[in-house]
Amino acid sequence: QVQLVESGGGLVQAGGSLRLSCVASGRAFAISGVYGVGWFRQAPGKEREFVAAILWNSTTYYADSVKGRFTISRDNAKNTVYLQMNSLKPEDTAVYSCAVRRSRGTYSNSNEYDYWGQGTQVTVSS
């Protein structure tokens, strides 16, 4: 069983920064051994949307709405994936969740991810 725990969310003013963490655990589980890890977000009344992903070879992908402001990274020794969020906007307000996928596919398709965390709330005030 794989467990993902997000942290680092909170309330921040527009233009501020937050760093989210996603710690993975499980019997013999290592994020270095999966195909990819993604961050998704869901705002009230909206569908879940892709934010960023990092693959096994450190290739990264971003949604256009966050490109240039968010950075995804990984620390294999800590079994942790980070999402550094800068220049935050009120429209970034959402519950942010990390997810792990074991096989290749469409990195932005949430249905292709195998394990999910519970999420952490990010609120950006104007």
C-alpha positions as CSV (number, residue, x, y, z in Angstrom):
1,Q,0.0,0.0,0.0
2,V,1.3,3.4,-1.0
3,Q,0.5,6.5,1.1
4,L,1.0,10.1,0.0
5,V,0.8,12.9,2.4
6,E,0.7,16.5,1.3
7,S,1.6,19.5,3.4
8,G,2.6,23.2,3.1
9,G,-0.7,24.7,2.1
10,G,-2.2,27.7,3.8
11,L,-3.4,31.3,3.3
12,V,-1.2,33.7,1.4
13,Q,-1.6,37.1,-0.2
14,A,-1.5,37.5,-3.9
15,G,2.1,37.7,-5.1
16,G,3.3,35.5,-2.3
17,S,4.8,32.0,-2.3
18,L,4.2,28.6,-0.8
19,R,6.1,25.3,-1.1
20,L,4.0,22.1,-1.0
21,S,5.5,18.8,-0.1
22,C,4.3,15.3,-1.0
23,V,5.9,12.6,1.1
24,A,5.4,9.0,-0.1
25,S,5.6,5.9,2.0
26,G,4.8,2.3,1.8
27,R,6.5,-1.1,1.9
28,A,9.5,-1.0,-0.3
29,F,8.0,2.0,-2.2
30,A,10.3,4.6,-3.7
31,I,9.3,7.5,-5.9
32,S,12.5,6.9,-7.8
33,G,11.0,3.7,-9.1
34,V,7.7,5.1,-10.4
35,Y,7.0,6.5,-13.8
36,G,5.9,9.9,-12.6
37,V,4.4,12.1,-9.8
38,G,1.9,14.8,-10.5
39,W,0.3,17.7,-8.8
40,F,-3.4,18.4,-9.4
41,R,-5.8,21.0,-8.0
42,Q,-9.5,21.3,-7.6
43,A,-11.3,24.6,-6.8
44,P,-14.8,24.6,-5.4
45,G,-17.4,23.9,-8.2
46,K,-14.7,23.1,-10.7
47,E,-13.2,19.9,-12.1
48,R,-9.8,18.7,-11.0
49,E,-7.1,20.1,-13.2
50,F,-3.5,19.2,-13.9
51,V,-0.8,21.5,-12.5
52,A,2.6,19.8,-12.9
53,A,4.3,16.5,-13.3
54,I,7.8,15.1,-12.9
55,L,8.8,11.9,-14.6
56,W,11.3,9.2,-13.6
57,N,14.0,10.9,-15.8
58,S,13.3,14.3,-14.2
59,T,11.4,15.6,-17.2
60,T,8.9,18.2,-16.0
61,Y,5.6,19.4,-17.4
62,Y,3.4,22.3,-16.4
63,A,0.0,23.6,-17.1
64,D,0.1,26.8,-19.1
65,S,-1.6,28.7,-16.2
66,V,1.3,28.0,-13.9
67,K,4.3,27.9,-16.2
68,G,7.0,30.2,-15.1
69,R,5.5,30.6,-11.6
70,F,5.5,27.0,-10.3
71,T,8.4,24.5,-10.1
72,I,8.1,20.8,-9.4
73,S,11.1,18.9,-8.0
74,R,11.9,15.7,-6.3
75,D,14.2,14.5,-3.5
76,N,14.5,10.7,-3.9
77,A,16.4,10.3,-0.7
78,K,13.4,11.8,1.2
79,N,10.8,10.1,-1.0
80,T,9.4,13.6,-1.4
81,V,8.1,15.7,-4.3
82,Y,7.8,19.5,-4.0
83,L,5.8,22.1,-5.7
84,Q,7.3,25.6,-5.3
85,M,4.6,28.2,-6.0
86,N,5.6,31.8,-6.6
87,S,3.7,34.9,-7.7
88,L,0.5,33.3,-6.5
89,K,-2.9,34.6,-7.8
90,P,-6.4,34.3,-6.3
91,E,-7.2,31.9,-9.1
92,D,-4.7,29.5,-7.7
93,T,-6.9,28.9,-4.8
94,A,-7.8,25.2,-4.6
95,V,-7.1,21.9,-2.9
96,Y,-3.8,20.6,-4.2
97,S,-3.2,16.9,-4.3
98,C,-0.2,14.8,-5.4
99,A,-0.5,11.5,-7.2
100,V,1.7,8.7,-8.4
101,R,1.6,6.8,-11.7
102,R,3.3,3.6,-12.3
103,S,3.2,3.5,-16.1
104,R,3.6,5.9,-19.0
105,G,0.7,7.7,-20.6
106,T,-0.7,11.1,-20.7
107,Y,0.9,13.0,-17.8
108,S,-2.0,15.4,-17.5
109,N,-4.7,12.7,-17.3
110,S,-5.7,12.3,-13.7
111,N,-7.4,9.0,-14.5
112,E,-4.1,7.4,-15.3
113,Y,-2.6,8.0,-11.8
114,D,-2.7,5.1,-9.4
115,Y,-2.3,6.6,-5.9
116,W,-3.5,9.9,-4.4
117,G,-3.0,11.9,-1.3
118,Q,-5.7,13.6,0.6
119,G,-4.8,17.1,-0.5
120,T,-3.8,20.4,1.1
121,Q,-5.7,23.7,0.9
122,V,-4.1,26.7,-0.7
123,T,-6.0,30.0,-0.4
124,V,-4.7,33.1,-2.1
125,S,-6.3,36.4,-1.0
126,S,-6.4,39.5,-3.3
